[in-house]
Amino acid sequence: MATGRLGVGETLGALNTALGPGDPVWFKETRARHLRARDFLAPRPALQARFGDGQVPERVVRAVAGLQGPGVAPVLRCAPTPAGLALQLQRPAVFERVLGAVAAYAAPAAPAAPGPRVVLHCPALRSAPGVLRLSQLRAVLVADHLARALRAHGASVRLVPAVRDPHMPTFLQQLCVDWPAASQRADTEALRSLALAELSPARDGGALTPGVLGTVCLKEVMQERGHAAGYDPNLDKCLVTEDLLSVLAELQEAVRHWPGDGPAGLAAAAEADADGCMVVHVVSCEEEFQQQKLDLLWWKLDVQAPLTQKHLVCGPVKAAGAPGTLTAPEYYDLRHAQVCKASALKHGRELARDPAWTEVFSVLSVATIKFEMLSTAPQSQLLLALADGSVSTKGTKSGTFVMYNCARLATLFDGYEHSMEQGLYPTFPPVSSLDFSLLQDEGEWLLLFNGVLPFPDLLSQTAALACAAPGLHTTARTEMMCKFLVQLSMDFSSYYNRVHILGEPRPHLFGQMFARLQLLRAVREVLHAGLATLGLPPLNHI
């Protein structure tokens, strides 16, 4: 049997290569109605552009049908259709390859080279929880998710600032956000000396406000460095304060003195090559102007400041049915109360008051918030519906729905273990002995082909930062994971409601049951790995 992890990207690459020179034309099908007949399609219009009359040469069709290579899924047939060139995989063979190595598909594809060094800077975390706006909370959650995704993909990540407000660590822990804390400010003496040499004299010659050193002109920095693209044209002078120097000192420390716990070889090179470090400022739209000043001031005062500084600007958050002054803790309290109310309606008020369910309600509340905040591309405006009925255990697009299906999977496997202990089912056989040709339900292929198989590629895309392009701003695809987990949960829920997994304890039915359980074991692993990138623990009961 062939070994090695199959990949959607590798398969698409091989398919496009088989067609000859030209732009990529193949795409992976995702809709259930199309997957009944094909798994990949080269659309007819694209083939007409490639081959003139749209008739794909027979030799090319044969080459596609016989496609092989590392990571390439085995092909069953390739044939012209009215829609284009349709390809179907050897599904039992794909089931066997994927479900025989489940752990390999719950992790990102191995990068070709050591991951980058990334400093993620989230200015919102310099405030206290009680004044944290919803747009700032969004930036915090985006930064936390991006850090987890980058680390899962092999990057070495430092998080700035280390929070100092005594109440912030407790609030972040409540939100399942992993962020460092510190009690001391960074040393600013070196930067203070540099700043004093650049200060413009006060116009009136009067005394400055305590904590204010003076002003520095920034326009020349944009012109000298060629970093004007994307900067606010109103940027001129920057008021240099002790607090601003403290921020710069902490960023400087993060870039120059990399900890030794990153990927091999990175820590040693950190001090010698500051330009090899990428700084990404994850800011709310209200904080962007001030952050642009900070960037330029850093370049003006520090000749070793990293050349790659990018801004990931999170769009505004509009909350319908709530005052404009709603803070992040108030938002959490509102969602927590709504989750408790919805759960009481579903399970009974006595259960809602059970202390054993306190942790469950907390996880459901955080899942609700994170899926709300992260399911929209971070650069776009976010609209929140905060009315009382906006949190439901029945909706299919929410974090609550995902967590409920996570718990259903746990209950399913607990049920199998309990039945096995009672002697109703045999112990789980070796995976190599399972007959995956018994997996013939449409929902089973949907779970594997849209859920398990593409997950490593999804992790890689979530960790991708568009930092090579010129200009100040960058984008990230942090919304991809939430959308993926919602769709996976919908596919699983549909399958679970329709197919009886733990069938009657009859020996002739065990083969199909174990094949299905192995598939759902893979779904569970992928679901847990996806939730981990959001900082959400899996629920074992609901």
C-alpha positions as CSV (number, residue, x, y, z in Angstrom):
1,M,0.0,0.0,0.0
2,A,1.2,3.5,-0.8
3,T,2.3,5.6,2.2
4,G,2.6,9.3,2.9
5,R,-0.1,11.9,3.6
6,L,-2.4,12.7,0.7
7,G,-2.9,16.4,0.0
8,V,-5.5,18.5,-1.8
9,G,-2.8,21.0,-2.8
10,E,-0.5,18.2,-4.1
11,T,-3.3,16.6,-6.1
12,L,-4.4,19.9,-7.6
13,G,-0.8,20.8,-8.5
14,A,-0.3,17.4,-10.3
15,L,-3.7,17.8,-12.2
16,N,-2.7,21.2,-13.5
17,T,0.7,20.0,-14.5
18,A,-0.8,17.1,-16.4
19,L,-2.8,19.6,-18.6
20,G,0.4,21.3,-19.7
21,P,1.6,24.9,-19.5
22,G,-0.9,27.6,-18.5
23,D,-2.9,28.9,-15.5
24,P,-4.4,26.5,-13.0
25,V,-7.9,25.3,-14.1
26,W,-8.8,22.4,-11.7
27,F,-10.7,22.9,-8.5
28,K,-11.9,20.7,-5.8
29,E,-15.6,20.1,-5.5
30,T,-17.3,20.7,-2.1
31,R,-21.0,20.5,-2.7
32,A,-22.7,17.3,-1.9
33,R,-24.7,17.2,-5.2
34,H,-21.6,17.5,-7.3
35,L,-19.6,15.0,-5.2
36,R,-22.1,12.3,-6.2
37,A,-20.4,12.2,-9.6
38,R,-17.0,13.9,-9.4
39,D,-14.3,15.1,-6.9
40,F,-12.4,17.5,-9.1
41,L,-13.4,19.5,-12.2
42,A,-11.6,21.4,-14.9
43,P,-14.5,23.7,-16.2
44,R,-15.2,23.7,-19.9
45,P,-14.7,27.4,-20.4
46,A,-11.1,27.1,-19.0
47,L,-10.5,24.1,-21.2
48,Q,-11.7,26.0,-24.3
49,A,-9.2,28.8,-23.5
50,R,-6.5,26.2,-23.1
51,F,-7.2,23.9,-26.0
52,G,-9.0,26.1,-28.4
53,D,-12.0,23.9,-29.3
54,G,-12.3,22.6,-25.8
55,Q,-11.4,19.1,-26.8
56,V,-8.8,17.8,-24.4
57,P,-6.3,15.6,-26.2
58,E,-6.7,11.9,-25.4
59,R,-3.1,11.7,-24.2
60,V,-3.8,14.4,-21.7
61,V,-6.9,12.6,-20.4
62,R,-4.9,9.3,-20.1
63,A,-2.1,11.2,-18.2
64,V,-4.7,12.6,-15.8
65,A,-6.3,9.2,-15.3
66,G,-3.0,7.6,-14.5
67,L,-1.8,10.4,-12.2
68,Q,0.6,9.4,-9.4
69,G,3.1,11.1,-7.2
70,P,3.8,12.1,-3.6
71,G,0.7,13.3,-1.9
72,V,-1.4,12.7,-5.0
73,A,-4.8,11.0,-4.4
74,P,-5.3,7.8,-6.4
75,V,-7.6,8.4,-9.5
76,L,-10.4,6.1,-10.5
77,R,-11.5,7.7,-13.7
78,C,-11.3,10.9,-15.7
79,A,-13.8,11.7,-18.4
80,P,-15.2,14.7,-20.4
81,T,-18.6,15.9,-19.4
82,P,-20.8,18.8,-20.3
83,A,-19.4,20.7,-17.3
84,G,-15.8,20.0,-18.2
85,L,-13.2,17.4,-17.5
86,A,-14.5,15.5,-14.4
87,L,-12.3,13.3,-12.2
88,Q,-13.3,10.9,-9.5
89,L,-10.9,9.4,-6.9
90,Q,-10.6,5.8,-5.8
91,R,-12.6,6.4,-2.7
92,P,-12.0,3.2,-0.8
93,A,-8.2,3.7,-1.3
94,V,-8.5,7.3,-0.2
95,F,-10.4,6.2,2.9
96,E,-7.8,3.6,3.7
97,R,-4.9,6.0,3.2
98,V,-6.4,8.8,5.3
99,L,-8.1,6.8,8.1
100,G,-5.0,4.6,8.4
101,A,-3.0,7.7,9.5
102,V,-5.5,9.9,11.3
103,A,-2.9,11.9,13.4
104,A,-1.2,13.1,10.2
105,Y,-4.3,14.9,9.1
106,A,-4.9,16.7,12.3
107,A,-1.7,18.7,11.9
108,P,-0.4,21.3,9.4
109,A,1.6,20.3,6.4
110,A,5.3,20.4,7.3
111,P,6.9,23.7,6.1
112,A,9.7,23.4,3.6
113,A,12.0,25.6,5.8
114,P,12.0,26.7,9.4
115,G,9.1,29.0,10.2
116,P,9.5,32.7,10.4
117,R,10.1,34.7,13.6
118,V,7.0,36.9,14.2
119,V,6.3,39.5,16.8
120,L,2.6,40.0,17.3
121,H,1.9,43.3,18.9
122,C,-1.6,44.0,20.2
123,P,-1.8,47.6,21.7
124,A,-5.3,47.0,23.1
125,L,-3.8,44.9,25.9
126,R,-2.2,47.9,27.5
127,S,-5.5,49.0,28.8
128,A,-7.7,47.6,31.6
129,P,-10.5,45.1,30.9
130,G,-13.1,47.6,32.0
131,V,-12.3,50.1,29.3
132,L,-11.7,47.5,26.5
133,R,-14.0,48.3,23.6
134,L,-15.5,45.6,21.4
135,S,-13.3,46.5,18.5
136,Q,-10.2,46.2,20.7
137,L,-11.5,42.8,22.0
138,R,-11.8,41.7,18.4
139,A,-8.1,42.6,17.8
140,V,-7.1,40.6,20.9
141,L,-9.0,37.5,19.8
142,V,-7.6,37.8,16.2
143,A,-4.0,38.1,17.6
144,D,-4.5,35.1,19.9
145,H,-5.9,32.9,17.1
146,L,-3.2,34.0,14.7
147,A,-0.5,33.2,17.3
148,R,-1.8,29.7,17.8
149,A,-2.1,29.1,14.0
150,L,1.4,30.4,13.4
151,R,2.9,28.2,16.1
152,A,1.0,25.2,14.9
153,H,2.6,25.8,11.5
154,G,6.2,26.0,12.9
155,A,6.6,29.7,13.4
156,S,8.4,31.2,16.4
157,V,6.1,33.8,17.9
158,R,6.5,36.5,20.5
159,L,3.6,38.3,22.0
160,V,3.7,42.0,22.9
161,P,2.8,43.7,25.2
162,A,3.2,41.6,28.4
163,V,0.0,42.7,30.2
164,R,0.5,44.7,33.4
165,D,-3.0,45.6,34.5
166,P,-3.7,43.3,37.5
167,H,-7.2,42.4,36.3
168,M,-6.3,41.7,32.6
169,P,-4.8,38.2,33.1
170,T,-8.0,37.0,34.8
171,F,-10.2,38.4,32.1
172,L,-8.0,36.8,29.4
173,Q,-8.1,33.5,31.1
174,Q,-11.8,33.7,31.2
175,L,-11.7,34.2,27.4
176,C,-9.3,31.3,26.9
177,V,-6.7,33.7,25.6
178,D,-3.1,32.8,26.2
179,W,-1.0,35.9,26.7
180,P,2.1,36.7,28.8
181,A,2.0,39.0,31.8
182,A,4.7,41.1,33.4
183,S,5.0,43.5,36.4
184,Q,8.0,45.7,35.3
185,R,8.3,48.2,32.4
186,A,11.0,47.8,29.9
187,D,14.2,49.9,30.3
188,T,13.9,53.1,28.2
189,E,17.2,54.9,28.9
190,A,18.8,54.1,25.6
191,L,15.8,55.2,23.6
192,R,15.3,58.3,25.8
193,S,18.8,59.5,24.9
194,L,18.1,59.0,21.2
195,A,14.8,60.7,21.5
196,L,16.2,63.8,23.2
197,A,18.6,64.3,20.4
198,E,15.8,64.4,17.9
199,L,13.3,66.6,19.8
200,S,12.1,69.8,18.3
201,P,12.3,72.8,20.8
202,A,9.1,73.9,22.3
203,R,7.6,76.9,20.5
204,D,6.8,78.9,23.6
205,G,9.8,77.7,25.5
206,G,7.6,76.8,28.4
207,A,7.6,73.7,30.6
208,L,6.3,70.5,29.2
209,T,3.6,68.3,30.8
210,P,5.1,65.7,33.1
211,G,5.8,62.5,31.1
212,V,6.1,64.5,27.8
213,L,9.6,64.9,26.4
214,G,8.7,66.9,23.3
215,T,7.9,66.4,19.6
216,V,9.6,64.7,16.7
217,C,9.0,65.3,13.0
218,L,8.0,62.1,11.2
219,K,7.4,63.1,7.5
220,E,11.1,62.8,6.6
221,V,11.2,59.2,7.8
222,M,8.5,58.3,5.4
223,Q,10.3,59.9,2.5
224,E,13.7,58.5,3.5
225,R,12.6,55.0,4.0
226,G,10.1,54.8,1.2
227,H,7.4,53.5,3.5
228,A,4.8,56.1,2.6
229,A,2.4,53.7,1.0
230,G,-0.6,53.3,3.2
231,Y,0.4,55.9,5.9
232,D,-2.1,58.6,6.8
233,P,-1.2,61.8,4.9
234,N,-1.9,63.8,8.1
235,L,1.1,62.3,9.9
236,D,3.5,65.0,10.8
237,K,4.7,65.3,14.3
238,C,4.7,62.8,17.1
239,L,4.4,63.7,20.8
240,V,7.1,61.7,22.5
241,T,6.1,60.5,26.0
242,E,7.7,58.2,28.5
243,D,4.8,55.7,27.9
244,L,5.5,55.8,24.2
245,L,9.2,55.0,24.8
246,S,8.2,52.2,27.1
247,V,6.2,50.7,24.3
248,L,9.1,51.0,21.8
249,A,11.5,49.5,24.4
250,E,9.3,46.4,24.8
251,L,9.1,45.9,21.1
252,Q,12.8,46.4,20.7
253,E,13.5,43.8,23.4
254,A,11.1,41.3,21.7
255,V,12.9,41.7,18.4
256,R,16.5,41.7,19.6
257,H,16.5,39.1,22.3
258,W,14.6,36.1,21.0
259,P,14.0,33.3,23.6
260,G,15.7,30.0,23.1
261,D,12.6,27.9,22.9
262,G,11.8,28.5,19.3
263,P,12.7,26.3,16.3
264,A,16.3,25.1,16.1
265,G,18.7,27.8,15.0
266,L,16.4,30.7,15.2
267,A,17.3,32.0,18.7
268,A,21.0,32.2,17.8
269,A,20.4,34.2,14.7
270,A,17.9,36.6,16.4
271,E,20.2,39.2,17.7
272,A,22.4,39.2,14.6
273,D,19.5,39.7,12.1
274,A,16.6,41.9,13.4
275,D,15.5,42.3,9.8
276,G,14.7,38.5,9.7
277,C,11.9,39.2,12.2
278,M,8.5,40.3,11.1
279,V,6.5,42.6,13.3
280,V,2.7,42.5,12.9
281,H,0.7,45.1,14.7
282,V,-2.8,43.8,15.3
283,V,-4.9,46.9,15.9
284,S,-8.4,48.1,16.0
285,C,-9.3,50.7,13.4
286,E,-9.4,53.4,16.1
287,E,-5.8,52.6,17.1
288,E,-4.3,52.6,13.7
289,F,-3.3,56.3,13.5
290,Q,-1.4,56.1,16.7
291,Q,0.3,52.9,15.7
292,Q,1.5,54.4,12.5
293,K,3.2,57.2,14.5
294,L,4.8,54.5,16.7
295,D,6.2,52.7,13.6
296,L,7.8,55.8,12.2
297,L,9.2,56.8,15.6
298,W,10.8,53.4,15.9
299,W,12.5,53.7,12.6
300,K,13.7,57.2,13.4
301,L,15.2,56.3,16.8
302,D,16.5,52.8,16.1
303,V,18.7,52.0,13.1
304,Q,18.2,48.3,13.9
305,A,14.4,48.5,13.8
306,P,13.0,45.7,11.6
307,L,12.2,46.7,8.1
308,T,9.2,44.5,8.0
309,Q,6.4,46.1,10.0
310,K,2.9,45.4,9.0
311,H,-0.5,46.5,10.3
312,L,-3.4,44.0,10.5
313,V,-6.2,46.5,11.1
314,C,-9.4,45.0,12.4
315,G,-12.6,46.6,11.2
316,P,-15.2,48.3,13.4
317,V,-17.6,46.3,15.5
318,K,-21.2,47.5,15.5
319,A,-23.6,46.0,18.1
320,A,-27.3,46.1,17.4
321,G,-29.5,46.3,20.5
322,A,-26.7,47.5,22.8
323,P,-25.3,50.9,23.9
324,G,-22.3,52.1,22.0
325,T,-20.4,52.2,25.3
326,L,-20.6,48.4,25.8
327,T,-17.3,47.1,27.1
328,A,-15.7,43.7,26.6
329,P,-16.5,42.4,30.1
330,E,-20.1,43.6,29.7
331,Y,-20.3,41.8,26.4
332,Y,-19.0,38.6,28.0
333,D,-21.5,38.9,30.9
334,L,-24.3,39.4,28.4
335,R,-23.4,36.3,26.3
336,H,-22.9,34.2,29.4
337,A,-26.4,35.1,30.7
338,Q,-27.9,34.3,27.3
339,V,-26.1,30.9,27.1
340,C,-27.3,30.0,30.6
341,K,-30.9,31.0,29.6
342,A,-30.8,29.0,26.3
343,S,-29.4,26.0,28.1
344,A,-32.0,26.2,30.8
345,L,-34.8,26.2,28.1
346,K,-33.2,23.1,26.4
347,H,-32.2,21.0,29.5
348,G,-34.3,22.4,32.3
349,R,-33.7,25.1,34.9
350,E,-32.4,22.7,37.5
351,L,-29.5,21.7,35.3
352,A,-28.7,25.3,34.6
353,R,-28.2,25.9,38.3
354,D,-26.0,22.8,38.7
355,P,-22.5,23.9,39.8
356,A,-21.1,21.0,37.7
357,W,-22.2,22.8,34.6
358,T,-20.5,26.1,35.5
359,E,-17.4,25.2,33.3
360,V,-19.6,24.0,30.4
361,F,-21.5,27.3,30.4
362,S,-18.2,29.3,30.5
363,V,-16.8,27.3,27.5
364,L,-20.1,27.8,25.6
365,S,-20.0,31.5,26.3
366,V,-16.4,31.9,25.1
367,A,-17.2,29.8,22.0
368,T,-20.1,32.0,21.2
369,I,-18.0,35.1,21.5
370,K,-15.0,33.8,19.5
371,F,-17.1,32.5,16.6
372,E,-18.9,35.8,16.5
373,M,-15.7,37.8,16.5
374,L,-13.6,35.6,14.2
375,S,-16.1,34.3,11.6
376,T,-15.9,37.5,9.6
377,A,-12.6,38.5,7.9
378,P,-10.8,40.7,10.4
379,Q,-10.5,43.6,7.9
380,S,-14.2,43.8,7.5
381,Q,-16.8,45.5,9.6
382,L,-18.5,43.2,12.1
383,L,-22.2,43.4,13.0
384,L,-23.3,41.8,16.3
385,A,-26.9,40.9,17.1
386,L,-27.1,41.1,20.8
387,A,-30.8,40.6,21.3
388,D,-32.0,38.0,23.8
389,G,-32.7,35.4,21.1
390,S,-29.4,35.7,19.3
391,V,-27.9,32.8,21.3
392,S,-29.6,29.5,20.6
393,T,-28.8,25.9,21.0
394,K,-30.6,25.2,17.7
395,G,-28.8,27.5,15.3
396,T,-26.2,25.9,12.9
397,K,-23.8,28.8,12.4
398,S,-22.6,29.4,16.0
399,G,-19.9,28.3,18.3
400,T,-22.5,26.8,20.5
401,F,-23.5,24.5,17.7
402,V,-19.9,23.4,17.1
403,M,-19.4,22.7,20.8
404,Y,-22.6,20.7,21.0
405,N,-21.5,18.5,18.2
406,C,-18.1,18.1,19.8
407,A,-19.9,16.8,22.8
408,R,-22.0,14.5,20.7
409,L,-18.9,12.9,19.3
410,A,-17.5,12.4,22.8
411,T,-20.8,10.8,23.9
412,L,-20.8,8.5,20.9
413,F,-17.3,7.1,21.7
414,D,-18.2,6.9,25.4
415,G,-21.3,4.9,24.4
416,Y,-19.1,2.5,22.4
417,E,-16.6,2.1,25.3
418,H,-19.4,1.4,27.8
419,S,-21.1,-1.1,25.5
420,M,-17.7,-2.8,24.9
421,E,-17.1,-3.1,28.6
422,Q,-20.6,-4.8,28.9
423,G,-19.6,-7.3,26.2
424,L,-22.0,-6.0,23.5
425,Y,-19.2,-5.1,21.1
426,P,-15.7,-6.5,20.6
427,T,-12.6,-4.4,21.2
428,F,-11.6,-2.0,18.4
429,P,-9.7,-4.1,15.8
430,P,-6.4,-2.9,14.2
431,V,-7.1,-0.1,11.7
432,S,-5.2,-2.0,9.1
433,S,-7.8,-4.8,9.2
434,L,-10.8,-2.5,8.6
435,D,-12.7,-2.7,5.3
436,F,-13.2,0.9,4.2
437,S,-15.1,-0.1,1.1
438,L,-18.1,-0.5,3.4
439,L,-18.1,3.3,3.7
440,Q,-20.5,4.1,0.8
441,D,-22.9,6.7,2.3
442,E,-22.7,10.2,0.7
443,G,-22.2,11.7,4.1
444,E,-19.2,9.6,4.8
445,W,-17.3,10.9,1.8
446,L,-18.4,14.4,2.5
447,L,-16.9,14.2,6.0
448,L,-13.6,12.8,4.7
449,F,-13.2,14.8,1.5
450,N,-14.4,18.2,2.9
451,G,-13.3,17.8,6.5
452,V,-10.4,15.5,7.2
453,L,-8.4,15.5,4.0
454,P,-8.1,19.3,3.4
455,F,-7.5,20.2,7.1
456,P,-3.7,20.4,7.0
457,D,-3.9,22.8,4.0
458,L,-6.5,24.8,5.9
459,L,-4.1,25.2,8.9
460,S,-1.4,26.4,6.6
461,Q,-3.7,29.0,5.0
462,T,-4.9,30.2,8.4
463,A,-1.2,30.8,9.3
464,A,-0.4,32.6,6.1
465,L,0.3,36.4,6.4
466,A,0.3,38.5,3.3
467,C,3.5,40.3,4.3
468,A,5.5,40.1,1.0
469,A,3.3,42.7,-0.7
470,P,4.5,46.3,-0.6
471,G,2.7,48.8,1.6
472,L,1.9,49.1,5.3
473,H,-1.1,46.8,5.6
474,T,-1.4,43.0,5.7
475,T,-4.3,40.7,5.7
476,A,-5.0,37.4,7.4
477,R,-7.5,34.6,6.9
478,T,-8.4,34.0,10.5
479,E,-12.1,33.6,9.6
480,M,-11.4,30.4,7.7
481,M,-11.2,28.1,10.8
482,C,-14.5,29.2,12.2
483,K,-16.3,28.7,8.9
484,F,-14.6,25.3,8.5
485,L,-15.6,24.1,11.9
486,V,-19.2,25.2,11.4
487,Q,-19.4,23.4,8.1
488,L,-17.8,20.2,9.5
489,S,-20.3,20.3,12.4
490,M,-23.2,20.7,10.0
491,D,-22.0,17.7,7.9
492,F,-21.4,15.6,11.0
493,S,-24.8,16.5,12.5
494,S,-26.6,15.7,9.3
495,Y,-24.8,12.3,9.0
496,Y,-25.3,11.5,12.7
497,N,-29.0,12.3,12.6
498,R,-29.5,10.0,9.6
499,V,-27.1,7.1,10.2
500,H,-27.2,4.8,13.2
501,I,-23.5,4.4,14.0
502,L,-23.6,2.0,16.9
503,G,-25.8,-0.7,15.3
504,E,-27.2,-3.9,16.7
505,P,-24.5,-6.1,18.3
506,R,-24.4,-8.6,15.4
507,P,-21.0,-9.9,14.1
508,H,-21.9,-9.3,10.4
509,L,-22.5,-5.6,11.2
510,F,-19.3,-4.9,13.1
511,G,-17.2,-4.3,10.0
512,Q,-19.2,-1.3,8.9
513,M,-19.6,0.0,12.4
514,F,-15.8,0.0,13.1
515,A,-15.1,1.6,9.7
516,R,-17.6,4.4,10.6
517,L,-16.2,4.8,14.1
518,Q,-12.7,5.2,12.6
519,L,-14.0,7.9,10.2
520,L,-15.6,9.7,13.1
521,R,-12.5,9.3,15.2
522,A,-10.7,11.3,12.4
523,V,-13.5,13.9,12.4
524,R,-13.1,14.2,16.2
525,E,-9.3,14.7,15.9
526,V,-9.7,17.4,13.3
527,L,-12.4,19.1,15.3
528,H,-10.3,19.2,18.4
529,A,-7.3,20.5,16.5
530,G,-9.3,23.2,14.9
531,L,-10.8,24.3,18.3
532,A,-7.2,24.3,19.7
533,T,-6.3,27.1,17.2
534,L,-9.1,29.1,18.7
535,G,-8.1,28.4,22.3
536,L,-11.2,26.4,23.0
537,P,-11.2,23.1,24.9
538,P,-13.3,20.3,23.6
539,L,-16.5,19.5,25.5
540,N,-17.0,16.0,26.6
541,H,-20.6,16.3,27.6
542,I,-23.5,18.7,27.2
